[in-house]
Amino acid sequence: MESITSASYAVHFNQNAYAVLEQHLTKKNYSKLFILVDTNTRRDCLPILKSRLRGKYDFEILEIIPGEENKNISTCTKAWEALSNLDADRKSLLINLGGGVVTDLGGFVASTFKRGISFINIPTTLLAMVDASVGGKTGVDLGPLKNQIGVINQPEMVLVVSEFLATLEVRQLNSGFAEMLKHGLIQDATYWKSLKLITDFVALDQLIYDSVIIKNKVVLQDPTEQGLRKILNYGHTLGHAIESYFLESTNHETLLHGEAIAIGMILEAYLSHHLTGLSEGSLEDIKSTFLGRYKKVRFSPSDIQNILSLLKFDKKNSHGNINFVLLHAIGKPAIDVKIPENLYKEAFAYYNGL
């Protein structure tokens, strides 16, 4: 597969990715090489990466505990301290080998250590391959609130290697697939239709490539999310609030990102039907597609109230307004839509009644 060029870096795929990485390491002559992993990717992915590199490299390994609940400043502090103790300087390189938690947090750690060192993202989950590792967003959560602290800073490169997907459970693959479905909903109705036909995760290379193309096209036009890039947040306004609430709730099982976003996309499709012209047939299509893949969740009145109270923290908000991304039609998004308060509970009532 041909590499995909972004503003200041490129996304490389599979065997070409390893060759490009070795060329880069030879050319740059970094003072020190670090790899950030979590417990899972140290066990499952780091041996694969090392075995594919033909050169001899002296990597220092930094390990964090996996899970969204560890994507915080405390984990960053430990990583900064480890870099400092291992004599990292401004000519060092940090390679982030992991899912969205590792690439988001690792990018932020690199962007702020000594006012910025170089980093490379090697996403190992489907979610990170098609979303978290592309576009330069880095950061961590503030308590249960998603991605409140961070910067936009581009990596040296992104390496997408699909063999890492073999290390994942089906639930994790489904989580990433939700973001791919979102790409179809916001940009390409034909892509949406092709994704709906997928019944397993055996051969995803071309679909991953197509998703990266879609996201990169949007990011190139609006790198700092002043307008168009907001469309990538379809399903995320309510979805992030749901994810945050379930992360801190003692009464519910924690939801993976894609599971929460799938619910958010159904809810926001309902809002789209009422506010921006999404047809009833398209609403039915979106609803049935996500319910066919993702577990239904029951929301109590207190759950709904607590979730809605989190909307004020959404990063798209401005001047006291909660701004939504909705759909005119599949493949045609609308940004900065204001929602009448009565429709929030109507949307949850619609979902609960499915």
Sequence and secondary structure as in RCSB ss.txt:
>XXXX:A:sequence
MESITSASYAVHFNQNAYAVLEQHLTKKNYSKLFILVDTNTRRDCLPILKSRLRGKYDFEILEIIPGEENKNIST
CTKAWEALSNLDADRKSLLINLGGGVVTDLGGFVASTFKRGISFINIPTTLLAMVDASVGGKTGVDLGPLKNQIG
VINQPEMVLVVSEFLATLEVRQLNSGFAEMLKHGLIQDATYWKSLKLITDFVALDQLIYDSVIIKNKVVLQDPTE
QGLRKILNYGHTLGHAIESYFLESTNHETLLHGEAIAIGMILEAYLSHHLTGLSEGSLEDIKSTFLGRYKKVRFS
PSDIQNILSLLKFDKKNSHGNINFVLLHAIGKPAIDVKIPENLYKEAFAYYNGL
>XXXX:A:secstr
   EE SS EEEEHHHHHHHHHHHHHHH  S EEEEEEHHHHHHTHHHHHHH  S   EEEEEE  SGGG SHHH
HHHHHHHHHHTT  TT EEEEEESHHHHHHHHHHHHHGGG  EEEEEE SHHIIIIITSSSB  EEETTEEEEE 
 B   S EEE GGGGGGS HHHHHHHHHHHHHHHHHH HHHHHHHHT  SSS  HHHHHHHHHHHHHHHHH TT 
SSGGGGGGTTHHHHHHHHHHHHH SSS    HHHHHHHHHHHHHHHHHHHT   HHHHHHHHHHHHTTS      
HHHHHHHHHTGGG TT BTTB  EEEEEETTEEEEEE   HHHHHHHHHHHHT 
